[in-house]
Amino acid sequence: MTRSFLSLILFVLVQLQALAQPSDTVRQLSEVQVQANRIQPGFNEFSASLIVINRPDIERSPGLSVADLLHYYAGVDIRNRGANGVQADAGIRGSTFDQVLILVNGIKISDPQTGHHSLNLPVDMESIERIEVLKGPAGRVFGQNAFAGAINIITRKVDHDYMRVQALAGDYGLGGVRLSAGMVEGTAAHHFSASRDVSDGYRYNTDYEMTNLFYESRIGTARGEWNILGGWSAREFGANGFYATPAATEQYEEVQTSLVAVSYRIRPVTNWLLQHRVYWRRNQDMYLFVRNNPQLYRNMHVNNVVGYEQNATYTSALGTTGLGVDVNHVRLTSNNLGDHERTVATLFAEHRFEFMRERLDLTPGVQLNYYSDFGWNAFPGIDAGYRLSKHWRLFGNWGYTYRVPTYTNLYYNDPANIGNPNLVPEYAVTYEAGVKLLSIAGLSGQASYFSRQGNSIIDYVKDQPTDPWRAENLLQVDMRGVDLNLSWSPSKSFIKKLDVGYTYIRSAKEQEAALSKYALDNLTHQYVANLLMCYVPHLFHSVNYRYADRVDQATYAIVDTRLMWQTQKWMIYIDVTNIFDQQYTETNLVTLPGRWVRGGFSRTFGK
């Protein structure tokens, strides 16, 4: 089935390429400035594997959450435990969920307690302009813990006054309302959104309630721009089989996540561009083993991360220099993990050289990390790119990447899991080499070979099936493979966009224990295809296909679709996810939803 599907895609590309012309979508992508915190090259000049999911992609996909959306892109491995992003983990190129750094506008929001909370985003889908997925060692530009890559969520910029009201409903008691508004006053722009989603659950004890509030303002001054951002998310959900064994059907969890950041970007003075930022992220996690019996087993964890960050860019005849410093303090209070504090400092320097009339670029860099509980470490890396022609570009990356254990890895204990306070940080030597097709007749894409040689990898292991899981540093875990992403956007066809992707991963391990919980349950083959069509003006139809072949789980293929009528003022849609009602799991043997039908609308007032 998979081979036939891919053959059909290739046939369509060959037959229709002659009719294709560069589309607005492709031109807009080439103009995107990658939102690294320091040096920010354009998409076409960025010498690394990068996926950009823009606003039209977000609106016209059948996903209700960031986790749903990321499912449709090769190289990204989303492992859901519940529906619609209630609880999901993100991996990149065979990594665990703890090895991916999640950011909002370059602000780190990955959780020091556990990577299970990294996708608890205090930003709703309405407030997102685009998502940048940076794969491989180039993720070091965002700082520590981008072990396999980084996912940076960029919020929307408001340029006019408006108000939008949305509602949705569907199977399993699904319901939701959303309100968003934007206001522009002179040099100030404000954006606010609020949402509430509920469901009775697609099986016993999988009901949920999710609430999001988000506010952002940008205020221009004579010397620069202020940015004030605040977000809050609350999730309450039945967690049938989520964390312990599938037999633990009564689990329940409540998570609250908040983010506040104030940034000031100084307008360029001579050759310098400076940005200051203070931020605070808070996460509260309450877990019950038996929902209706809190006294039996209850965990309460609260962590706070408060930090200051300064980034600078200096442009000279020798190229562009990026400098950065980030200092934050972490505090955890927990009835299970105990009370802990750490101070983290990061220093970063990189320089982009350009030679041969800007055909060749080299960007060496080094990151210095200090953890008060793990000491100093230095991690060098380099990115390189060579423009073969107007349409073709070679790129390569090499670097060290690093991750410290989470507090759950170190201290969490229950009858099924044993933490290990003697864990050491994991590290890897990572490299990739690839080629980018920038745009030929609406066709663009990239292909790369990658290798990540991991050492002291942190995982939960055991010798016998009846033993509890214990946290250990594995001797070595290597991931090698290939990544392919193609996008085709014709202008003279009812087909508006076709994205296809493929990832192959071969893993190798050295460990003493017989069984591994997370580090080796990676994808082997992953196929994705996203087709967007427009039959008549304003009527869009998207079909999204994904195929996953994992090391330790059964393969599955899922097809989702959205039919949407969209104008400047109105949007009306109907979604069907898992059209063929496949039974499948992504992690911990949690059965995920079968066919699910839902629909909704939005009405926009203002420009």
N, C-alpha and C positions, 0 to 999 in steps of 0.2 A: 504493500500500500504506500509506504513512504517513498520508495524509488519511483513509483508511478507518479506520485504527486510532484516530486521534484522534476521529473522529466517533463511534465506538463508545464511547469513554471518556465523551464528553460526554453521550451518550444514557443511559448507565448512571447518571451523576450526576443527571440530570434526573428519571429514573424512580424512583430510590431515595431521593432527598433527603428526601421526606416521611416516610420511615421512620426517618431518622437521628436520633440523640440525641447530645449531647456525650459523647465517650468518655474513658476514663482517659488515653489517649495525648495527646489534645489538652489536657486539664487539666494534665497533668504538664508539657507544653511551655510553657504559659503561666506556670508557676511557675519555670522555669529562670532562673537569674541568669547573665547573660552574663559570661564570665570575662575581661574586660579587666583590665589590671593595676591600674587606679585606680578610676575611677567604674564601678560594675557595676550598671546598671539591669536590671530584669526583662525577659524577652523581649518582652512586650507594650509596654513603654515604650522599647524600643531603636529609635532613629530611623535605621535603616540597613538595607540588604539583608543578611539573615542566614539561613543554613540551619543547623539543628541536627539532627544525626544521633544519635539516642539509642541506649541499649543494646539494646532489642528490635530496632531496625532493624539493628544490627550482627550480632546473633545469628541473625537469620532471613533474611539475604541470602546469596547463594551466593559472596560474596567471601572470599578467604583473606587479604587484605591491605588496608591502608588505601587503596592505589591502586585495587584492585578495587572497593572500596566507593564511592569518590568518582566512579567512572564513572557511577553511577546518578543523578547530581544535575546539573540544568541550570545552566549558567554556569561549571562546572568542566570543564576539558579535560585529561584524563589521557592522556599519550602513552607507552604501554608499548613497550619493546624486547624484553622477555622475559615469561615467564609468572609469574603469581601475585605480582606486585610485585617481581620480582628487580631490575629497573632501570626506573624510571618517572619521568616529568617531570609537573609540575602547572602548568597555566595557569588563569587566571581572566579571563573576558571578552576573549579574544583575546590575552592576554599571552604572553610567552615564559616558560620555566621559571625564569629568573633573576629574574623580576619578582613572584614570590609568596613571601611570608614564611611559613615553617613554624615552629610553636611547639609545645612541650609544656608545659602548665600555664602558658602565658605566657612561657616561656623560649625565646629565639630559638635555633633549631638549624639554620637555613639555612647553607649551607656557603660560606666565602669563596673556596675554590678554584674550585668550579663548582656551579651549580644542579642538575646531574645527580645530586648526592649529597643533595639536600635531603630526599628521601623515604626515605633510609636511616635508618629510625627505630629507636632503641634501646628501643622499646616494642612489645610484641606485641599482637595483637588482644584477647587475654584480659584485658589490663590497662587497656583503654580504656573509660571510662564514656560518653563522647560526643565528637563532633567538631563544632566550630563553624566554619563557613565564612563569613567576613566579606568581602563583595564591595564594591569601590568605594573612595572616598577615606576612608571611616570607618576603614579599616585602619590609618590613621596612629596610632591609639591604642596600637599595639604597637611603634612606633618605626620606624627607618629600614628601607628596602628592602621595605616593604609597598606596592610600586608599584601593583599592580592589586588587591591584597587580601591576606588572611591566612587561614591554616588553623591553628586552635588545637586541639590534641588534649588532652582532659581525662582524666586517669587516674582509676581507680575508687577509691571510698572504702569501706573495709572496716568493717562494723558487727557482724560475728559471726565465730566460728571456723568454718573449713571447709577442705576439701581437694578438689581436682578433678583427675581424670585424664582425658586425652583422647588419641585416636588417629585417624588418617585414612589412607586408601589410595586409589589410583586409577590411571587410565591413565598410560602413559609412566613407569612405575616410581615413581609418586608415593607418598610415605610421610611420616608425621609423627607426633610424639608431643609432648604438652604436659602440664606439671604446674604447678598453681598452688595457693596456700594463703593463708589469711588467719587472723590471730590478733588478738584483742582482749584487752588486759589493763588494766583500769581506764580511764585517760584515754589510753592508747596503743593504736594500731592498726597492724598490720604486714601488708604484702602482698608475696608473692613469686611469680614465675612464671618458667618455663623452657620453651623450645620448640626443636625440631629438625625441619626439613623438608628433604626430598631429592627429586630427580627425575632420571631419565635424560635428560630433555629431549624436546620434541615434534618436534624435527628435529635434524639434525647439529649438535653442539657447542652445545647449549642446556641441558645438564645444570646442576644447581645443588645447593648445600648451604647452608642458612641456619640460624643459631643465634641465639637471643635469650635474654638473662638480664635480669630486671628486679626491683628491690626498691624499696619505698617504705614509709616509716613516718610516722605523724602522732602527735605526743606533746603532749598538752595540759598546760599549767602554769597556775599561778595568774594569771600576767600575760599569757599568750598561747599560741601553738601553734607548735611546731617541725615542720618538714617536711623529711625527708631522702629524697632520690631518687637512685637509681643505675641506669643501664641500659647494656647492652653488646650490640652486634649484629655478627655476622660473616657475610659473604656471599662465596661462591666460585662462580663461574659461567662457563660458556662464553658468549662474546659474539659469536656468529656475525653479522657485519654490523652490530653495534650502533653503531659510531662512525665508521669510515672509510667505505668504499663497501660495497655488498652483496656485492662479490666478496671482501671480507676476511673469509673464513669461519673463520679459525683464531684469532681474538682471544679473550682470556681476561682475567678481572679478579678481584681479591680486595679487598674493602672491609671495614674494621672501623670501627665508630662507637661512641663511648661518651659518656655524659652523666652528670655528677654535679652535684647542686645541693643546697644547704642554705638553707632559708628560715625566717625567724622572723616571725610575724605577731602584733603586739602587740594585745591586746584594747583596744577603744575606751576612751580616756582623755579625759574631757570630750567634745569633738566631733571628736577626731582618731583616725584609724585608720592605723597604720604597718606597713609590711612591709619587711624587709631580706632580701636574697638574694645569695649568692655562687654562681657556677656555673662549670663547666669542660666544654667539649665538645672532643672529639678525633676526628679522622677520618684514617684511613690508607688510601691507595688505591694498589694495585699493579696495573699494566696491562701485558699482553704482547700484542704484535701477532701473534706466532705462539706458540701455547700450548706447543708442545713444543720451542721454540727461544728461550729467554729471552735469549740473547746477541744475537739479531738486533735487537730493539727492546724496551726495557723502561723504563717510567716508574714512579717511586716518589714519592708525594707524602704528606707528613704535615703536618696543620695543627692548631693548638691555639688555642682561644679561651677566655680566662680573664677573668671579669668580676664586677663588683659592681653591684647594682641596689637602689635604694630607691624605694618608692612610698608616697604619702601621700594620704589623703582627709580633707577637712575639711568638715563640715556646719554650715551656718548658716541664718539666716532668709532669706538671699539665694540659697540653693541649695547645691549640692555642688561643691567645688573638688577637682580632681585634680592632683597634682604628682608628678613623677618624674625620677630621674636614673639613667643607666646608663653605666658606664665599663668598657670591656673592652680587652684587648690581644690582638692576633692575631699568630701567628707561623707561617710556612710554611717548610718545608724540602722541596726538590724537586730531583731531578737534571735536570728539564727546565725548570721554571719559575724555578729559582733559589731563593735564600733571601731572604725578605722579612718585614718586621714593620710593623704599623701600630697606632696607638692610636685608639680610637673613643669619643667622648663624646656623650651625648644628654641634653638637657634638655627636659622636656615640661610644659606647663601647660594645663589646660582648666577650664571652669566650666559647670555645667549650671544654667540658669535655668528656672524654671517660672512661667507666668503663667496668668491666666484660670482659676483654680481647677484648675491642673495640666492644663488642656486643651492648652496650648501650651508646648513646651520648645525651648530654644535652647542649644546647646553649642558655643561657640567655643573654639578651642584653637590652640596654636602649638608647633612642635617646632624646637629648635635642634640641629643636628648639627655635630660636629667630627670630621673625619678628618685624621690627621697627614699624609697624602699628598694630600688634596684641599681642606683648609681648612674654613671655616665656611659653613653654609647655614641659612636660616630658612624654615620651611614652615608657613604658617597654614592653617586650615580651619575649617569650621563644619558642624554637624549641626542639623537642625530637624525637629520633629514637631508635628502637630496632630491631636488626637483629635476626629473628627467625631461619633462616637457610641460606644456600648459596643462595637461590632463593627468600626468602620472607623477607620483612622488614615492620615493623609497624612505623608510624610516626604521629606526632601531633604538632600543633602550637597554640599559644594563644598570643594575643597582642592588643594594642591600635593602631589605625591608625587615620590619621588626614589630613585635607585639608583646605587651606585657600581659600576664594572666589577669582575668577578671577576678573580682572578689568572690564570685561564685566558684570559679576554678580553685581558689585558694582555701576557702573556709566553709563552703556549704556542706552540710551533712544531714542526711535523712536515712531511713532504712534501705533505700535503693541506690544512694549516691554518697560518695565519700570524697571530700575535698582534700587538697594537699598543700599545706602552707610552705612546703619546700620547693614548689615549682619555680623554674627559672623562665625568663622570657624566651619566646621562640623567635627565630630569625631565618631568613632565606636569601639566597642569591638568585636573582630573577633577571631574565633577559628575554627579549623578543625581537623579531625582525619581520618586516612586512612591506606591503605596497598599498598605496592608495590610488584609486581612480577618482579624480575630483569631479569631472562631469563630461560625459560624451553623450550627446543626444538624450539628455535627461537621465543617463545611467551613471551612478556613482557607487562607491563601495570601498572596502578594504579587506585585505587578507593578511594573516600573520601566523608565524610559528612562535610558540612561547615555551619557556621552561622555567619552572620554579623549584629550586632545590632547597627544601625546607629542613631545618635542623631543630631539635628539641621541641618538636611540634606538640602542642598541648591537646590532649584528648582524654576521654573517659574510656577505660579499658577494663577487661576482666578475663579470668582464665577459664571459668566454667559458666554456663548459662545461668546457674542459680546464684552466682556470686553477685554482690553489689558492684555497681560501677565505681571505679576509683580514678581520680584525676592523676595523670602521669605525663611526663615529657617523653614522647616517643623518640627513638633514636633518629629517624630520618623519614620524611615523606616527600617524594618528588612528584610533581605534576608536569606533564609535557603534552602538547597538543597543537591543534590548529584552530583558527578562528576565521570565519568568513561572514561578511555582511554586505549585501547588495541592495541598492535602492534605485527604483526606476520610476520616473515621473513624467509621463507623456502629457502633451498639452492638447493634442488633437485626437482624443480618444475618450470613451466613457470611463476608461481606467485612469484614475487620478494618481494612484501611487501603489507600488508593489514593493514590499520589503521582504527579502529572504535572508536567512542566516543559518549557519551550521557551526557547531563546535564539537571537536573530538578531543577527548582527554584520556591519556594513559597514565595511570598512577602506579607508583612503586613505593614499598614501605620497608622499613626495618624496625621491628619492635619485638619485645619479649612476650607480651601478652597475646592470647589467642584471639580475643574479640575486641573490636574498636567500635565506638558509638557514633562518632561524627566524622572524623578526619578522612575516612576511606569510603564513605557512602556517597561518592561523587557521581556526577553524570559521566557516562562514556560517550554517548552520542546525543546530540540535541539539534533538532531541526525546528525552525520557526518560519512562518510565512504570514504576512499581513497584506491583505488586498483591500484597497479602497476604490469604490466605483461611484459614479454619479450618472444615473440613468437620464434624469431630466433636471433642469435647474433647481437647485436647493435640496434635491433628494439624494442622500448619500447612503451607501451600503458598504459596511466593512465586514470582512470575513477574516478571522484570526485562527491560525492553525499552529499547534505546538506538539512536538513529539519528544519524549524523554525516555532514555534508556540508562538506568542507573546500575551501579555495581551490585547492590544488594537488594534491589526491589524490582517488581515487575514493570515492564515497559508499558507506556500508555500514549495515546494520541487524543488530544482534545481540540474541538472546534467550537469557537464562539462567534457570535455575529451581532451587529447593531444595524438597524435601519433607522435613519434619522432624516427628518425634514428640518432644515436650518436656514433662517433668514437673519437679518440684522437684529430683529426684535424677538423672534420666536425660535425655539428649538423643541421639537417633539421627537421622542425616540422610543424604540422597543428593543430590548436585548434578549437574546437567548444564549446562555452559557452552557457549555457541555451539551451541545445539541444532541449527540448520539448517546447520551446518558451512560457514559463510561464509569465504571467503578475503579477508583484509583486512590493511591496514597502518595504523599510526598515526604513525610517524615513521621517517625514514631508510630507507624501503622495506623494513623488517624485517617479514616475514610472521609474523603472530601465530597462536596455536593454533587449530585447528579444534575440532570437537566433543571435549569432555573430560568423562569420567564419573568421579566420585569419591564416596566416602562416608566416614562417620566416626561416632564416638560420644563421649560424655563421661559420667562417673559422678562425682557429687558426694557427699562424705561430710561429715557435720556438719549444721548447721541448713539 
